Amino acid sequence: MSAKRGWSRRKVLAASASGLAIPHLILPRRAKAETVIGQGDFVYEVTHNYPQLPPPFTWQTTHNVAVDASQNLYVIHEGDVGKKEHPAIFVFDPSGRYLRSFGQEFQGGGHGLEIRKEGGEEFLYVSGYKSIKSFAKLTLDGEQVWKLRAPMESGVYQAGEDQGVAFAFQRDRFLPTNFAFLPDGGFLLADGYGSYFIHRYDRDGKWLSCFGGPGAGQGKFNTPHGLTLDDRNPDQPVVVVADRANNTLQRLNLEGQHLETLSGFGLPANVQVQGDLMLVPELYARLSILDADNQVVAQLGDDATRLKADSDKRIRVTPELWLDGKFVTPHDACFDAEGNIFVAEYVPNLGRVTKLRKLDG
């Protein structure tokens, strides 16, 4: 039964796809907070499965999260390539209530999602891998500003890669994952599943140069999946790359020259800086927080031992095996303005976004 007369399944889908709000009455209740984790200055109330989608939508492998200046939460999922009409990007208000959705063009490969304020307006930067092989700049309502494909002028891709040739995890393919924003208004784009190069663009999306490529460290990468600008020292900002399969964070100058490697992580997937803190989601079931000296000051939801012992990967796809207060595979995480943390987990063909509400230590 429809919760509000006149809102059929078809109308709900059409309204959401166009960015219109769905009537509040049809929204499911969000999950109840279950437990508290952390210690000292880093104590959080955990709400798994926050937020939830209204019918007829479903999560299809959640990937990344971002928060805008109004504290609205944006979530991108990979999406089922066979469900082209289904949105890939969803927006929720600060209470977790569904607002709108869009981004059907990223169904089947939705991945990176970041928000940047340019002048007086905020924009979404979105990347898609697998069959999507593109990245775009959108308004917060999903209108496209520009959309780009493989930078063939870089000389690192096979012929036709900018024309959407068949998907493959190969070093001559373009499979972009995440963004970092530069002080001059330009940005970096990590080709984390393809060439392992990091591309530099100007503020208008013009390709300028690249650095990196495959290797075991020291400015070379093995799945440079995520990255950020670390401007905690404003006189010497650096780029931090989550070099996932090398289990490290690499710190580089803005020209891509290696400065330092931080080790001890379990498949770090992305990086975010807020204030003096750096947030590192790790696919091996943990969320790490580093201080201004890059020392680990908190590790939250750690279930790495159990996940590593799960050789057939049953835990990833079996919600009944997920434990309260523990993570499965954190793929991305971000702070909001109050220091709360949102975590998106890579659980194939499913979805889980967790809110960690900051408590007084």
Secondary structure, DSSP 8 states (H G I E B T S, - for coil): --SSTT--HHHHHHHHHTT----GGG--------EEEEETTEEEEEESS-S---TT----SEEEEEE-TT--EEEEE---TT-TTS-SEEEE-TTS-EEEEE-GGGTTTEEEEEEEEETTEEEEEEEE-TT--EEEEEETT--EEEEE---GGGS-S-TTGGGT------TTS----EEEE-TTS-EEEE-TTTT-EEEEE-TTS-EEEEEE-BSSSTT-BS-EEEEEEE-SSTTS-EEEEEEGGGTEEEEE-TT--EEEEE---SSB---EEETTEEEEEETTTEEEEE-TTS-EEEEES--HHHHHH-TT-TGGG-GGG--TT--S-EEEEEE-TTS-EEEEE--TTS-EEEEEEEE--
